[in-house]
Amino acid sequence: MKHDKVSTTESLDKNKVSHTKAISSQDGCVGSVKEMGDPREQTDIAPLEAVMKRIAEGETAALVTITGTSGSAPRGLGSMMAVFADGSITGTVGGGELELFAIRHATKSLEDGRARSLHYDFSGGEHQNVEKACGGTTDFLIQPITRAPQLIIFGAGHVSRALAPMAKACGFAVTVADDRKEYLDPGCFPEGIRFYHGPFAQTAAEIPFDDSTCAVIMTYGHKHDEIVLRACLEKPWRYLGLMGSRSKVAGIKKRVGNSSAAGERFDEVHTPVGLDIGGRTPAEIAVSIIGEILAVKHGRSGGTLKTSH
């Protein structure tokens, strides 16, 4: 068994302890590990609990974590604060202008979905923080956290059973709805799938949608497809797909899109569903569908990455 060689230097500054380890392994890799922190700083679980609660309720949150300090700073490494869309917080990273600075950037992070690394310097003068002109610095990591995007599959047939695990592996929270209870067999789907059993008109009306929802209609009958489609056209969504032949789609559009509003919304539906990869088996069709969903989710065309030489 190979063992890493470790050399350690240690410094002690009041309550702050820092250990720096230079590591060289037998396979030639070289690196270092810096162990630092203040033993008085205990991990506050309240911000994490608040984030999980808000995410479960369908809200978004940003987690602000102190990743480094120097000199005199009000909170130490690892201190956390949760920030929510309305500006409310749970936990603290030090109060005053320092905390307002973090909150401002955390709310911006929630708006654009991008993480941020921030540096705050207390040495800029008392205007930064009248009561806490500490003279040190604090570094933050801000991470926006949202719940998993939702994919709703109407129909629990062969393609649905192939699509569900792919979507789950891509980070979607998957819901499968069907009026045939025997088809909603947990043994045929991965763990964590949510099932809705009941008439399609009922489930299509009851399942909540929002602007980030993705849904695919693939029931076992044209009549059911049309019922679900009519309900979905009245809801918000990011992606809506309808599986079927071009002739089937033309017939449904003729019946459903008989008003200008419905016709315009129908034109946004991805149908026939999926990318044109030539697949015919349930798994191949599922690949084309999840590929199209991901392309829409990420704002891409779904074309090839190959460039001409």
Sequence and secondary structure as in RCSB ss.txt:
>XXXX:A:sequence
MKHDKVSTTESLDKNKVSHTKAISSQDGCVGSVKEMGDPREQTDIAPLEAVMKRIAEGETAALVTITGTSGSAPR
GLGSMMAVFADGSITGTVGGGELELFAIRHATKSLEDGRARSLHYDFSGGEHQNVEKACGGTTDFLIQPITRAPQ
LIIFGAGHVSRALAPMAKACGFAVTVADDRKEYLDPGCFPEGIRFYHGPFAQTAAEIPFDDSTCAVIMTYGHKHD
EIVLRACLEKPWRYLGLMGSRSKVAGIKKRVGNSSAAGERFDEVHTPVGLDIGGRTPAEIAVSIIGEILAVKHGR
SGGTLKTSH
>XXXX:A:secstr
    EEEEEEEEETTEEEEEEEEE TTS EEEEEEEE TT     HHHHHHHHHHHTT  EEEEEEEEEESS SS
 TT EEEEETTS EEE SS HHHHHHHHHHHHHHHHH   EEEEEEGGG TTT TT     EEEEEEEEE    E
EEEE  SHHHHHHHHHHHHTT EEEEEES GGG  GGGS TT EEEES HHHHHHHS   TT EEEE  SSHHHH
HHHHHHHTTS  SEEEE S HHHHHHHHHHH  SHHHHHHHTTSB S S      SHHHHHHHHHHHHHHHHTT 
         
